[in-house]
Amino acid sequence: MDTRKKTTLIFLLMGFAITIANASAISFQIVQTDSTQDKVRASSYEIEDTLMNYFFNAGHIVTNSVTVIANDSDKKNDVYKKAFNEAVDGQCDFLITMNIEYDVNSSTGPDLSLLSNIKEIYWEITEINTGKKIKTGKERIGKVSAIDDSEQGIQAVANKIASIINKTIKSIQ
């Protein structure tokens, strides 16, 4: 291998190493609040998948805990503690918890993956080293247009939230 190829290869490997060294390790936990369901909704999985893809594509190392249903504060606290401990064990930098609250009382498709079935999404970022909650947020869904009342609408909201979270994480590093 000639000197120019070796030099190019070294610079590429250094660039890759620097990228990996600067990546944050993020763990997230999705909690579904929904008294009408005893199984996780497809839309909760859609949000989980969108977050996983967003943070991976943003250059983070990403893992998550299993999406769960929790309708009371004691169960939510237990889920948070377990997710936090998993993030510690996984040597993550941040834990993102996201609570998706559903309201399908007036829905025309309560079992469908519709944005209008989601009442609000509450999220928080916890720094693992300190255990400190560094930012919280809430996205109220409200009235949804027919064109946004779909999986694409759910993805758009999840991407919007992920962007806000990502900016917060980048501002800390």
CNS distance restraints for C-alpha pairs under 8 A (distance, minus, plus):
assign (resid   1 and name CA) (resid   5 and name CA) 6.40 0.50 0.50
assign (resid   1 and name CA) (resid   6 and name CA) 6.61 0.50 0.50
assign (resid   2 and name CA) (resid   6 and name CA) 6.38 0.50 0.50
assign (resid   3 and name CA) (resid   7 and name CA) 6.07 0.50 0.50
assign (resid   4 and name CA) (resid   8 and name CA) 6.14 0.50 0.50
assign (resid   5 and name CA) (resid   9 and name CA) 6.06 0.50 0.50
assign (resid   6 and name CA) (resid  10 and name CA) 6.11 0.50 0.50
assign (resid   7 and name CA) (resid  11 and name CA) 6.25 0.50 0.50
assign (resid   8 and name CA) (resid  12 and name CA) 6.21 0.50 0.50
assign (resid   9 and name CA) (resid  13 and name CA) 6.17 0.50 0.50
assign (resid  10 and name CA) (resid  14 and name CA) 6.06 0.50 0.50
assign (resid  11 and name CA) (resid  15 and name CA) 6.07 0.50 0.50
assign (resid  12 and name CA) (resid  16 and name CA) 6.21 0.50 0.50
assign (resid  13 and name CA) (resid  17 and name CA) 6.07 0.50 0.50
assign (resid  14 and name CA) (resid  18 and name CA) 6.10 0.50 0.50
assign (resid  15 and name CA) (resid  19 and name CA) 6.19 0.50 0.50
assign (resid  16 and name CA) (resid  20 and name CA) 6.26 0.50 0.50
assign (resid  17 and name CA) (resid  21 and name CA) 6.03 0.50 0.50
assign (resid  18 and name CA) (resid  22 and name CA) 6.22 0.50 0.50
assign (resid  19 and name CA) (resid  23 and name CA) 6.33 0.50 0.50
assign (resid  19 and name CA) (resid  59 and name CA) 7.76 0.50 0.50
assign (resid  23 and name CA) (resid  59 and name CA) 6.02 0.50 0.50
assign (resid  23 and name CA) (resid  60 and name CA) 4.97 0.50 0.50
assign (resid  23 and name CA) (resid  61 and name CA) 6.44 0.50 0.50
assign (resid  24 and name CA) (resid  59 and name CA) 7.92 0.50 0.50
assign (resid  24 and name CA) (resid  60 and name CA) 5.11 0.50 0.50
assign (resid  24 and name CA) (resid  61 and name CA) 6.06 0.50 0.50
assign (resid  24 and name CA) (resid  92 and name CA) 7.51 0.50 0.50
assign (resid  24 and name CA) (resid  93 and name CA) 6.10 0.50 0.50
assign (resid  24 and name CA) (resid  94 and name CA) 7.73 0.50 0.50
assign (resid  25 and name CA) (resid  60 and name CA) 5.91 0.50 0.50
assign (resid  25 and name CA) (resid  61 and name CA) 4.54 0.50 0.50
assign (resid  25 and name CA) (resid  62 and name CA) 5.90 0.50 0.50
assign (resid  25 and name CA) (resid  63 and name CA) 7.88 0.50 0.50
assign (resid  25 and name CA) (resid  91 and name CA) 7.48 0.50 0.50
assign (resid  25 and name CA) (resid  92 and name CA) 4.59 0.50 0.50
assign (resid  25 and name CA) (resid  93 and name CA) 5.16 0.50 0.50
assign (resid  25 and name CA) (resid  94 and name CA) 6.64 0.50 0.50
assign (resid  26 and name CA) (resid  60 and name CA) 6.78 0.50 0.50
assign (resid  26 and name CA) (resid  61 and name CA) 6.06 0.50 0.50
assign (resid  26 and name CA) (resid  62 and name CA) 4.95 0.50 0.50
assign (resid  26 and name CA) (resid  63 and name CA) 6.33 0.50 0.50
assign (resid  26 and name CA) (resid  87 and name CA) 7.95 0.50 0.50
assign (resid  26 and name CA) (resid  92 and name CA) 5.59 0.50 0.50
assign (resid  26 and name CA) (resid  93 and name CA) 5.99 0.50 0.50
assign (resid  26 and name CA) (resid  94 and name CA) 4.98 0.50 0.50
assign (resid  26 and name CA) (resid  95 and name CA) 5.98 0.50 0.50
assign (resid  26 and name CA) (resid  96 and name CA) 7.37 0.50 0.50
assign (resid  27 and name CA) (resid  62 and name CA) 5.85 0.50 0.50
assign (resid  27 and name CA) (resid  63 and name CA) 4.74 0.50 0.50
assign (resid  27 and name CA) (resid  64 and name CA) 4.93 0.50 0.50
assign (resid  27 and name CA) (resid  65 and name CA) 7.37 0.50 0.50
assign (resid  27 and name CA) (resid  87 and name CA) 5.90 0.50 0.50
assign (resid  27 and name CA) (resid  92 and name CA) 6.46 0.50 0.50
assign (resid  27 and name CA) (resid  94 and name CA) 6.27 0.50 0.50
assign (resid  27 and name CA) (resid  95 and name CA) 4.87 0.50 0.50
assign (resid  27 and name CA) (resid  96 and name CA) 6.24 0.50 0.50
assign (resid  28 and name CA) (resid  63 and name CA) 6.67 0.50 0.50
assign (resid  28 and name CA) (resid  64 and name CA) 4.68 0.50 0.50
assign (resid  28 and name CA) (resid  65 and name CA) 6.38 0.50 0.50
assign (resid  28 and name CA) (resid  83 and name CA) 7.65 0.50 0.50
assign (resid  28 and name CA) (resid  95 and name CA) 5.40 0.50 0.50
assign (resid  28 and name CA) (resid  96 and name CA) 4.44 0.50 0.50
assign (resid  28 and name CA) (resid  97 and name CA) 5.57 0.50 0.50
assign (resid  28 and name CA) (resid  98 and name CA) 7.56 0.50 0.50
assign (resid  29 and name CA) (resid  64 and name CA) 5.86 0.50 0.50
assign (resid  29 and name CA) (resid  65 and name CA) 5.24 0.50 0.50
assign (resid  29 and name CA) (resid  66 and name CA) 6.95 0.50 0.50
assign (resid  29 and name CA) (resid  67 and name CA) 6.43 0.50 0.50
assign (resid  29 and name CA) (resid  80 and name CA) 7.75 0.50 0.50
assign (resid  29 and name CA) (resid  83 and name CA) 6.47 0.50 0.50
assign (resid  29 and name CA) (resid  95 and name CA) 7.64 0.50 0.50
assign (resid  29 and name CA) (resid  96 and name CA) 6.29 0.50 0.50
assign (resid  29 and name CA) (resid  97 and name CA) 4.76 0.50 0.50
assign (resid  29 and name CA) (resid  98 and name CA) 6.14 0.50 0.50
assign (resid  30 and name CA) (resid  44 and name CA) 7.42 0.50 0.50
assign (resid  30 and name CA) (resid  48 and name CA) 6.76 0.50 0.50
assign (resid  30 and name CA) (resid  65 and name CA) 7.61 0.50 0.50
assign (resid  30 and name CA) (resid  66 and name CA) 7.44 0.50 0.50
assign (resid  30 and name CA) (resid  67 and name CA) 4.91 0.50 0.50
assign (resid  30 and name CA) (resid  68 and name CA) 6.65 0.50 0.50
assign (resid  30 and name CA) (resid  97 and name CA) 6.11 0.50 0.50
assign (resid  30 and name CA) (resid  98 and name CA) 4.93 0.50 0.50
assign (resid  30 and name CA) (resid  99 and name CA) 6.05 0.50 0.50
assign (resid  30 and name CA) (resid 100 and name CA) 7.38 0.50 0.50
assign (resid  31 and name CA) (resid  67 and name CA) 5.92 0.50 0.50
assign (resid  31 and name CA) (resid  68 and name CA) 5.16 0.50 0.50
assign (resid  31 and name CA) (resid  69 and name CA) 5.68 0.50 0.50
assign (resid  31 and name CA) (resid  70 and name CA) 6.34 0.50 0.50
assign (resid  31 and name CA) (resid  76 and name CA) 7.58 0.50 0.50
assign (resid  31 and name CA) (resid  97 and name CA) 7.55 0.50 0.50
assign (resid  31 and name CA) (resid  98 and name CA) 6.04 0.50 0.50
assign (resid  31 and name CA) (resid  99 and name CA) 4.66 0.50 0.50
assign (resid  31 and name CA) (resid 100 and name CA) 6.12 0.50 0.50
assign (resid  32 and name CA) (resid  40 and name CA) 7.00 0.50 0.50
assign (resid  32 and name CA) (resid  44 and name CA) 6.89 0.50 0.50
assign (resid  32 and name CA) (resid  67 and name CA) 7.44 0.50 0.50
assign (resid  32 and name CA) (resid  68 and name CA) 6.06 0.50 0.50
assign (resid  32 and name CA) (resid  69 and name CA) 4.61 0.50 0.50
assign (resid  32 and name CA) (resid  70 and name CA) 6.12 0.50 0.50
assign (resid  32 and name CA) (resid  71 and name CA) 7.74 0.50 0.50
assign (resid  32 and name CA) (resid  99 and name CA) 5.88 0.50 0.50
assign (resid  32 and name CA) (resid 100 and name CA) 4.93 0.50 0.50
assign (resid  32 and name CA) (resid 101 and name CA) 6.17 0.50 0.50
assign (resid  32 and name CA) (resid 102 and name CA) 7.61 0.50 0.50
assign (resid  33 and name CA) (resid  69 and name CA) 5.93 0.50 0.50
assign (resid  33 and name CA) (resid  70 and name CA) 5.51 0.50 0.50
assign (resid  33 and name CA) (resid  71 and name CA) 5.05 0.50 0.50
assign (resid  33 and name CA) (resid  99 and name CA) 6.85 0.50 0.50
assign (resid  33 and name CA) (resid 100 and name CA) 5.90 0.50 0.50
assign (resid  33 and name CA) (resid 101 and name CA) 4.66 0.50 0.50
assign (resid  33 and name CA) (resid 102 and name CA) 6.20 0.50 0.50
assign (resid  34 and name CA) (resid  69 and name CA) 7.16 0.50 0.50
assign (resid  34 and name CA) (resid  70 and name CA) 7.68 0.50 0.50
assign (resid  34 and name CA) (resid  71 and name CA) 6.43 0.50 0.50
assign (resid  34 and name CA) (resid 101 and name CA) 6.24 0.50 0.50
assign (resid  34 and name CA) (resid 102 and name CA) 5.30 0.50 0.50
assign (resid  34 and name CA) (resid 103 and name CA) 7.25 0.50 0.50
assign (resid  35 and name CA) (resid  71 and name CA) 6.45 0.50 0.50
assign (resid  37 and name CA) (resid  41 and name CA) 7.85 0.50 0.50
assign (resid  38 and name CA) (resid  69 and name CA) 7.45 0.50 0.50
assign (resid  39 and name CA) (resid  69 and name CA) 7.28 0.50 0.50
assign (resid  40 and name CA) (resid  44 and name CA) 6.66 0.50 0.50
assign (resid  40 and name CA) (resid  45 and name CA) 7.55 0.50 0.50
assign (resid  40 and name CA) (resid  67 and name CA) 7.28 0.50 0.50
assign (resid  40 and name CA) (resid  68 and name CA) 6.70 0.50 0.50
assign (resid  40 and name CA) (resid  69 and name CA) 6.52 0.50 0.50
assign (resid  41 and name CA) (resid  45 and name CA) 6.74 0.50 0.50
assign (resid  41 and name CA) (resid 111 and name CA) 7.91 0.50 0.50
assign (resid  41 and name CA) (resid 113 and name CA) 7.46 0.50 0.50
assign (resid  42 and name CA) (resid  46 and name CA) 6.14 0.50 0.50
assign (resid  42 and name CA) (resid 112 and name CA) 7.85 0.50 0.50
assign (resid  42 and name CA) (resid 113 and name CA) 5.91 0.50 0.50
assign (resid  43 and name CA) (resid  47 and name CA) 6.27 0.50 0.50
assign (resid  43 and name CA) (resid 113 and name CA) 4.94 0.50 0.50
assign (resid  43 and name CA) (resid 114 and name CA) 7.10 0.50 0.50
assign (resid  43 and name CA) (resid 115 and name CA) 7.92 0.50 0.50
assign (resid  43 and name CA) (resid 151 and name CA) 7.13 0.50 0.50
assign (resid  43 and name CA) (resid 154 and name CA) 7.11 0.50 0.50
assign (resid  44 and name CA) (resid  48 and name CA) 6.26 0.50 0.50
assign (resid  44 and name CA) (resid  67 and name CA) 7.72 0.50 0.50
assign (resid  44 and name CA) (resid 100 and name CA) 7.33 0.50 0.50
assign (resid  45 and name CA) (resid  49 and name CA) 6.07 0.50 0.50
assign (resid  45 and name CA) (resid  67 and name CA) 7.55 0.50 0.50
assign (resid  46 and name CA) (resid  50 and name CA) 6.11 0.50 0.50
assign (resid  46 and name CA) (resid 151 and name CA) 7.34 0.50 0.50
assign (resid  46 and name CA) (resid 154 and name CA) 7.33 0.50 0.50
assign (resid  46 and name CA) (resid 155 and name CA) 6.95 0.50 0.50
assign (resid  47 and name CA) (resid  51 and name CA) 6.16 0.50 0.50
assign (resid  47 and name CA) (resid 154 and name CA) 6.87 0.50 0.50
assign (resid  47 and name CA) (resid 155 and name CA) 6.41 0.50 0.50
assign (resid  47 and name CA) (resid 158 and name CA) 5.71 0.50 0.50
assign (resid  48 and name CA) (resid  52 and name CA) 6.20 0.50 0.50
assign (resid  48 and name CA) (resid  67 and name CA) 7.87 0.50 0.50
assign (resid  49 and name CA) (resid  53 and name CA) 6.19 0.50 0.50
assign (resid  50 and name CA) (resid  54 and name CA) 6.00 0.50 0.50
assign (resid  50 and name CA) (resid 155 and name CA) 6.14 0.50 0.50
assign (resid  50 and name CA) (resid 158 and name CA) 6.40 0.50 0.50
assign (resid  50 and name CA) (resid 159 and name CA) 6.71 0.50 0.50
assign (resid  51 and name CA) (resid  55 and name CA) 6.11 0.50 0.50
assign (resid  51 and name CA) (resid 158 and name CA) 6.71 0.50 0.50
assign (resid  51 and name CA) (resid 159 and name CA) 7.00 0.50 0.50
assign (resid  51 and name CA) (resid 162 and name CA) 6.26 0.50 0.50
assign (resid  52 and name CA) (resid  56 and name CA) 6.09 0.50 0.50
assign (resid  52 and name CA) (resid  62 and name CA) 6.59 0.50 0.50
assign (resid  52 and name CA) (resid  63 and name CA) 7.62 0.50 0.50
assign (resid  53 and name CA) (resid  57 and name CA) 5.93 0.50 0.50
assign (resid  54 and name CA) (resid  58 and name CA) 6.13 0.50 0.50
assign (resid  54 and name CA) (resid 159 and name CA) 6.94 0.50 0.50
assign (resid  54 and name CA) (resid 162 and name CA) 6.82 0.50 0.50
assign (resid  55 and name CA) (resid  59 and name CA) 6.53 0.50 0.50
assign (resid  55 and name CA) (resid  60 and name CA) 5.52 0.50 0.50
assign (resid  55 and name CA) (resid  61 and name CA) 7.62 0.50 0.50
assign (resid  55 and name CA) (resid  62 and name CA) 6.69 0.50 0.50
assign (resid  55 and name CA) (resid 162 and name CA) 7.46 0.50 0.50
assign (resid  55 and name CA) (resid 166 and name CA) 7.47 0.50 0.50
assign (resid  56 and name CA) (resid  60 and name CA) 5.12 0.50 0.50
assign (resid  56 and name CA) (resid  61 and name CA) 6.26 0.50 0.50
assign (resid  56 and name CA) (resid  62 and name CA) 6.14 0.50 0.50
assign (resid  65 and name CA) (resid  83 and name CA) 6.20 0.50 0.50
assign (resid  65 and name CA) (resid  86 and name CA) 7.69 0.50 0.50
assign (resid  70 and name CA) (resid  75 and name CA) 5.61 0.50 0.50
assign (resid  70 and name CA) (resid  76 and name CA) 5.63 0.50 0.50
assign (resid  71 and name CA) (resid  75 and name CA) 7.12 0.50 0.50
assign (resid  71 and name CA) (resid  76 and name CA) 7.43 0.50 0.50
assign (resid  72 and name CA) (resid  76 and name CA) 6.34 0.50 0.50
assign (resid  73 and name CA) (resid  77 and name CA) 6.06 0.50 0.50
assign (resid  74 and name CA) (resid  78 and name CA) 6.28 0.50 0.50
assign (resid  75 and name CA) (resid  79 and name CA) 6.17 0.50 0.50
assign (resid  76 and name CA) (resid  80 and name CA) 6.10 0.50 0.50
assign (resid  77 and name CA) (resid  81 and name CA) 6.17 0.50 0.50
assign (resid  78 and name CA) (resid  82 and name CA) 6.23 0.50 0.50
assign (resid  79 and name CA) (resid  83 and name CA) 6.12 0.50 0.50
assign (resid  80 and name CA) (resid  84 and name CA) 5.99 0.50 0.50
assign (resid  80 and name CA) (resid  97 and name CA) 7.41 0.50 0.50
assign (resid  81 and name CA) (resid  85 and name CA) 6.15 0.50 0.50
assign (resid  82 and name CA) (resid  86 and name CA) 6.18 0.50 0.50
assign (resid  83 and name CA) (resid  87 and name CA) 6.14 0.50 0.50
assign (resid  83 and name CA) (resid  95 and name CA) 7.75 0.50 0.50
assign (resid  84 and name CA) (resid  88 and name CA) 6.21 0.50 0.50
assign (resid  84 and name CA) (resid  95 and name CA) 6.65 0.50 0.50
assign (resid  84 and name CA) (resid 128 and name CA) 7.53 0.50 0.50
assign (resid  85 and name CA) (resid  89 and name CA) 6.11 0.50 0.50
assign (resid  86 and name CA) (resid  90 and name CA) 6.02 0.50 0.50
assign (resid  87 and name CA) (resid  91 and name CA) 6.12 0.50 0.50
assign (resid  87 and name CA) (resid  92 and name CA) 5.21 0.50 0.50
assign (resid  87 and name CA) (resid  93 and name CA) 7.87 0.50 0.50
assign (resid  87 and name CA) (resid  94 and name CA) 7.56 0.50 0.50
assign (resid  87 and name CA) (resid  95 and name CA) 6.53 0.50 0.50
assign (resid  87 and name CA) (resid 128 and name CA) 7.28 0.50 0.50
assign (resid  88 and name CA) (resid  92 and name CA) 6.06 0.50 0.50
assign (resid  88 and name CA) (resid 128 and name CA) 6.55 0.50 0.50
assign (resid  92 and name CA) (resid 128 and name CA) 6.76 0.50 0.50
assign (resid  93 and name CA) (resid 127 and name CA) 6.14 0.50 0.50
assign (resid  93 and name CA) (resid 128 and name CA) 5.38 0.50 0.50
assign (resid  93 and name CA) (resid 129 and name CA) 6.89 0.50 0.50
assign (resid  94 and name CA) (resid 125 and name CA) 6.68 0.50 0.50
assign (resid  94 and name CA) (resid 126 and name CA) 5.61 0.50 0.50
assign (resid  94 and name CA) (resid 127 and name CA) 4.72 0.50 0.50
assign (resid  94 and name CA) (resid 128 and name CA) 5.32 0.50 0.50
assign (resid  95 and name CA) (resid 125 and name CA) 5.78 0.50 0.50
assign (resid  95 and name CA) (resid 126 and name CA) 5.10 0.50 0.50
assign (resid  95 and name CA) (resid 127 and name CA) 6.54 0.50 0.50
assign (resid  95 and name CA) (resid 128 and name CA) 6.66 0.50 0.50
assign (resid  96 and name CA) (resid 123 and name CA) 6.96 0.50 0.50
assign (resid  96 and name CA) (resid 124 and name CA) 5.73 0.50 0.50
assign (resid  96 and name CA) (resid 125 and name CA) 4.64 0.50 0.50
assign (resid  96 and name CA) (resid 126 and name CA) 6.39 0.50 0.50
assign (resid  97 and name CA) (resid 123 and name CA) 5.53 0.50 0.50
assign (resid  97 and name CA) (resid 124 and name CA) 5.48 0.50 0.50
assign (resid  97 and name CA) (resid 125 and name CA) 6.67 0.50 0.50
assign (resid  98 and name CA) (resid 121 and name CA) 6.79 0.50 0.50
assign (resid  98 and name CA) (resid 122 and name CA) 5.74 0.50 0.50
assign (resid  98 and name CA) (resid 123 and name CA) 4.28 0.50 0.50
assign (resid  98 and name CA) (resid 124 and name CA) 6.69 0.50 0.50
assign (resid  99 and name CA) (resid 121 and name CA) 5.67 0.50 0.50
assign (resid  99 and name CA) (resid 122 and name CA) 5.13 0.50 0.50
assign (resid  99 and name CA) (resid 123 and name CA) 6.18 0.50 0.50
assign (resid 100 and name CA) (resid 118 and name CA) 7.02 0.50 0.50
assign (resid 100 and name CA) (resid 119 and name CA) 7.79 0.50 0.50
assign (resid 100 and name CA) (resid 120 and name CA) 6.19 0.50 0.50
assign (resid 100 and name CA) (resid 121 and name CA) 4.59 0.50 0.50
assign (resid 100 and name CA) (resid 122 and name CA) 6.58 0.50 0.50
assign (resid 101 and name CA) (resid 118 and name CA) 6.00 0.50 0.50
assign (resid 101 and name CA) (resid 119 and name CA) 5.55 0.50 0.50
assign (resid 101 and name CA) (resid 120 and name CA) 5.41 0.50 0.50
assign (resid 101 and name CA) (resid 121 and name CA) 6.18 0.50 0.50
assign (resid 102 and name CA) (resid 117 and name CA) 5.74 0.50 0.50
assign (resid 102 and name CA) (resid 118 and name CA) 4.37 0.50 0.50
assign (resid 102 and name CA) (resid 119 and name CA) 5.12 0.50 0.50
assign (resid 102 and name CA) (resid 120 and name CA) 7.18 0.50 0.50
assign (resid 103 and name CA) (resid 117 and name CA) 5.60 0.50 0.50
assign (resid 103 and name CA) (resid 118 and name CA) 5.97 0.50 0.50
assign (resid 103 and name CA) (resid 119 and name CA) 5.52 0.50 0.50
assign (resid 104 and name CA) (resid 110 and name CA) 5.28 0.50 0.50
assign (resid 104 and name CA) (resid 117 and name CA) 5.18 0.50 0.50
assign (resid 104 and name CA) (resid 118 and name CA) 7.67 0.50 0.50
assign (resid 105 and name CA) (resid 110 and name CA) 7.75 0.50 0.50
assign (resid 107 and name CA) (resid 116 and name CA) 7.50 0.50 0.50
assign (resid 107 and name CA) (resid 117 and name CA) 6.52 0.50 0.50
assign (resid 109 and name CA) (resid 114 and name CA) 7.60 0.50 0.50
assign (resid 110 and name CA) (resid 117 and name CA) 6.65 0.50 0.50
assign (resid 113 and name CA) (resid 117 and name CA) 7.70 0.50 0.50
assign (resid 113 and name CA) (resid 150 and name CA) 6.51 0.50 0.50
assign (resid 113 and name CA) (resid 151 and name CA) 6.16 0.50 0.50
assign (resid 114 and name CA) (resid 118 and name CA) 7.54 0.50 0.50
assign (resid 114 and name CA) (resid 149 and name CA) 5.21 0.50 0.50
assign (resid 114 and name CA) (resid 150 and name CA) 4.86 0.50 0.50
assign (resid 114 and name CA) (resid 151 and name CA) 6.38 0.50 0.50
assign (resid 114 and name CA) (resid 153 and name CA) 7.90 0.50 0.50
assign (resid 114 and name CA) (resid 154 and name CA) 7.23 0.50 0.50
assign (resid 115 and name CA) (resid 141 and name CA) 7.63 0.50 0.50
assign (resid 115 and name CA) (resid 144 and name CA) 7.16 0.50 0.50
assign (resid 115 and name CA) (resid 148 and name CA) 7.15 0.50 0.50
assign (resid 115 and name CA) (resid 149 and name CA) 4.93 0.50 0.50
assign (resid 115 and name CA) (resid 150 and name CA) 5.89 0.50 0.50
assign (resid 115 and name CA) (resid 151 and name CA) 7.13 0.50 0.50
assign (resid 115 and name CA) (resid 153 and name CA) 6.06 0.50 0.50
assign (resid 115 and name CA) (resid 154 and name CA) 5.31 0.50 0.50
assign (resid 116 and name CA) (resid 141 and name CA) 7.15 0.50 0.50
assign (resid 116 and name CA) (resid 142 and name CA) 7.53 0.50 0.50
assign (resid 116 and name CA) (resid 143 and name CA) 7.16 0.50 0.50
assign (resid 116 and name CA) (resid 144 and name CA) 5.81 0.50 0.50
assign (resid 116 and name CA) (resid 149 and name CA) 5.99 0.50 0.50
assign (resid 118 and name CA) (resid 141 and name CA) 6.62 0.50 0.50
assign (resid 119 and name CA) (resid 140 and name CA) 6.29 0.50 0.50
assign (resid 119 and name CA) (resid 141 and name CA) 5.61 0.50 0.50
assign (resid 119 and name CA) (resid 142 and name CA) 6.85 0.50 0.50
assign (resid 120 and name CA) (resid 138 and name CA) 6.94 0.50 0.50
assign (resid 120 and name CA) (resid 139 and name CA) 5.53 0.50 0.50
assign (resid 120 and name CA) (resid 140 and name CA) 4.31 0.50 0.50
assign (resid 120 and name CA) (resid 141 and name CA) 5.45 0.50 0.50
assign (resid 121 and name CA) (resid 138 and name CA) 5.64 0.50 0.50
assign (resid 121 and name CA) (resid 139 and name CA) 5.15 0.50 0.50
assign (resid 121 and name CA) (resid 140 and name CA) 6.50 0.50 0.50
assign (resid 121 and name CA) (resid 141 and name CA) 7.88 0.50 0.50
assign (resid 122 and name CA) (resid 136 and name CA) 7.50 0.50 0.50
assign (resid 122 and name CA) (resid 137 and name CA) 5.80 0.50 0.50
assign (resid 122 and name CA) (resid 138 and name CA) 4.32 0.50 0.50
assign (resid 122 and name CA) (resid 139 and name CA) 6.41 0.50 0.50
assign (resid 123 and name CA) (resid 136 and name CA) 5.59 0.50 0.50
assign (resid 123 and name CA) (resid 137 and name CA) 5.34 0.50 0.50
assign (resid 123 and name CA) (resid 138 and name CA) 6.27 0.50 0.50
assign (resid 124 and name CA) (resid 133 and name CA) 6.89 0.50 0.50
assign (resid 124 and name CA) (resid 134 and name CA) 7.59 0.50 0.50
assign (resid 124 and name CA) (resid 135 and name CA) 5.62 0.50 0.50
assign (resid 124 and name CA) (resid 136 and name CA) 4.08 0.50 0.50
assign (resid 124 and name CA) (resid 137 and name CA) 6.34 0.50 0.50
assign (resid 125 and name CA) (resid 133 and name CA) 5.72 0.50 0.50
assign (resid 125 and name CA) (resid 134 and name CA) 5.72 0.50 0.50
assign (resid 125 and name CA) (resid 135 and name CA) 5.35 0.50 0.50
assign (resid 125 and name CA) (resid 136 and name CA) 6.36 0.50 0.50
assign (resid 125 and name CA) (resid 165 and name CA) 7.55 0.50 0.50
assign (resid 126 and name CA) (resid 131 and name CA) 6.15 0.50 0.50
assign (resid 126 and name CA) (resid 132 and name CA) 5.54 0.50 0.50
assign (resid 126 and name CA) (resid 133 and name CA) 4.19 0.50 0.50
assign (resid 126 and name CA) (resid 134 and name CA) 5.72 0.50 0.50
assign (resid 126 and name CA) (resid 135 and name CA) 7.45 0.50 0.50
assign (resid 127 and name CA) (resid 131 and name CA) 5.46 0.50 0.50
assign (resid 127 and name CA) (resid 132 and name CA) 5.52 0.50 0.50
assign (resid 127 and name CA) (resid 133 and name CA) 6.33 0.50 0.50
assign (resid 127 and name CA) (resid 134 and name CA) 6.67 0.50 0.50
assign (resid 128 and name CA) (resid 132 and name CA) 7.36 0.50 0.50
assign (resid 135 and name CA) (resid 168 and name CA) 7.79 0.50 0.50
assign (resid 139 and name CA) (resid 161 and name CA) 7.79 0.50 0.50
assign (resid 144 and name CA) (resid 148 and name CA) 6.32 0.50 0.50
assign (resid 144 and name CA) (resid 149 and name CA) 6.10 0.50 0.50
assign (resid 145 and name CA) (resid 149 and name CA) 6.24 0.50 0.50
assign (resid 147 and name CA) (resid 153 and name CA) 7.86 0.50 0.50
assign (resid 148 and name CA) (resid 152 and name CA) 6.81 0.50 0.50
assign (resid 148 and name CA) (resid 153 and name CA) 4.45 0.50 0.50
assign (resid 148 and name CA) (resid 154 and name CA) 7.85 0.50 0.50
assign (resid 149 and name CA) (resid 153 and name CA) 5.76 0.50 0.50
assign (resid 149 and name CA) (resid 154 and name CA) 7.70 0.50 0.50
assign (resid 150 and name CA) (resid 154 and name CA) 6.44 0.50 0.50
assign (resid 151 and name CA) (resid 155 and name CA) 6.14 0.50 0.50
assign (resid 152 and name CA) (resid 156 and name CA) 6.10 0.50 0.50
assign (resid 153 and name CA) (resid 157 and name CA) 6.36 0.50 0.50
assign (resid 154 and name CA) (resid 158 and name CA) 6.19 0.50 0.50
assign (resid 155 and name CA) (resid 159 and name CA) 5.97 0.50 0.50
assign (resid 156 and name CA) (resid 160 and name CA) 6.17 0.50 0.50
assign (resid 157 and name CA) (resid 161 and name CA) 6.32 0.50 0.50
assign (resid 158 and name CA) (resid 162 and name CA) 6.06 0.50 0.50
assign (resid 159 and name CA) (resid 163 and name CA) 6.04 0.50 0.50
assign (resid 160 and name CA) (resid 164 and name CA) 6.53 0.50 0.50
assign (resid 161 and name CA) (resid 165 and name CA) 6.28 0.50 0.50
assign (resid 162 and name CA) (resid 166 and name CA) 5.93 0.50 0.50
assign (resid 163 and name CA) (resid 167 and name CA) 6.20 0.50 0.50
assign (resid 164 and name CA) (resid 168 and name CA) 6.41 0.50 0.50
assign (resid 165 and name CA) (resid 169 and name CA) 6.28 0.50 0.50
assign (resid 166 and name CA) (resid 170 and name CA) 6.11 0.50 0.50
assign (resid 167 and name CA) (resid 171 and name CA) 6.12 0.50 0.50
assign (resid 168 and name CA) (resid 172 and name CA) 6.56 0.50 0.50
assign (resid 169 and name CA) (resid 173 and name CA) 6.67 0.50 0.50
